[in-house]
Amino acid sequence: MNSFNFQNNNLYAESVSVSDLVRAYGSPLYVYSKTQIEFNWNLFKKSFGEHSHLICYAVKANSNIAVLNILAKLGSGFDIVSLGELERVIAAGGEPRKCVFSGVGKTEKSIQKALEYGIYCFNIESEDELDCIESVSSSLNMIAPISIRVNPNVDAQTHPYISTGLNENKFGVCPDIALSMYKKAALSENLKVCGLDYHIGSQITEVSPFLEALDRALELIEKLKSENITIKHLDIGGGVGVSYDGEKTINIEDYLNYVTARANDMKILVEPGRSIVGNAGIFVTKVEYLKQNDIKSFAIVDGAMNDLIRPSLYESFHQAVLIDDNSIGLSGEWDIVGPVCESADFLAKNRKLTLEKGDYIAILTTGAYGFVLSSNYNSRPRVSEVMVSEKTHSLVRKRETIESLFENEYLFEDETN
Ligand SMILES: *Cc1c(COP(=O)(O)O)cnc(C)c1O
């Protein structure tokens, strides 16, 4: 399914023309499709069949509370990496008892709050963290449900910045250390060993690294069994790649069927982020100026790297299409660049398009790691986000104002002047 389609050369978000959305909400703009989000989540659910499972949407991929609320209504769980994300989930109607808490640097305060809210499980990433969770939970006279994040040392064959499953990465612990941590945890009155987890990276398009990681995890679970430590759930992380340029990616149903077949009576947790929201969002930006020289054609647009950093940060590819493809204007191979004062400020390069000033370009598949990574660099207010469902649409985050950019700043009152 694809919620963003052309009808008579006009791009539609579900049943709403994107031109209408730009007229209503201005530019630049993120547009999300509720139907697509639901479809993507339901694909995971369907693939699990009758097998006991919990889908924990990785909040960091897109944390708008409207997105979280749509997923909460489907019964989704959440993978959170900070107290802020936990509070967001709760504000959006999500249930703490369906949340797993990942991340290498959980603060004492966030651990305490998460315990009090009664989250499903802590995904522990180091021995120090295990000690910290045990001490917080014992001081509260509580029992913390825990899982240890194992680093299976597999190469996810993805961009180095989004690869997490190698020993050289900061995430998780190696199987030997995990074993000794589990033994220690099993002796504690304030910790309850529940699961084992891993997450090997993001935008993975081949299933083999996932299967290799699964093997490593199952080996460790067997070893733990022989030590009388029972793992009730296996959390296989996220990382399922989306198709940015028509490329083939993981077949979710085949992948999950394989996992559940090997899981016996273990409950399976999965933490998809990108594969739930990636293709459910587009970024719309207006062509402000066209500029050509002997070797290059630049379309200067009102959106920039501060709004959508993926192309600059990972040199990632996103399709760029005109929302109203009228074939009027200058033909060329355009670099679509923003107004930010950095040469890395581009959204797309070498795109064959016919452009004129005032056209709107949609950068596709930007629902994940788009708005959430935006900043105010160059004192640019963050853009609006809009949700569409069939014929209806509404603002789910208003455009920031210029005044709001410096409302938390103070002049320095120096005694000497
Ligand atoms: C980022 C992250 C995810 C989600 O990854 P996607 O590639 O967006 O599916 C899941 N689990 C953990 C621990 C993460 O850090």
The ligand as a Gaussian input file, in Angstrom:
#p B3LYP/6-31G(d) Opt

LIG

0 1
 C       16.356000       3.209000      17.010000
 C       15.993000       1.961000      17.698000
 C       14.953000       1.159000      17.208000
 C       14.201000       1.474000      15.950000
 O       14.984000       1.279000      14.805000
 P       14.315000       1.396000      13.351000
 O       15.455000       1.189000      12.440000
 O       13.716000       2.748000      13.245000
 O       13.293000       0.318000      13.259000
 C       14.609000       0.039000      17.932000
 N       15.267000      -0.296000      19.070000
 C       16.282000       0.443000      19.557000
 C       16.940000       0.037000      20.818000
 C       16.671000       1.602000      18.891000
 O       17.678000       2.316000      19.379000

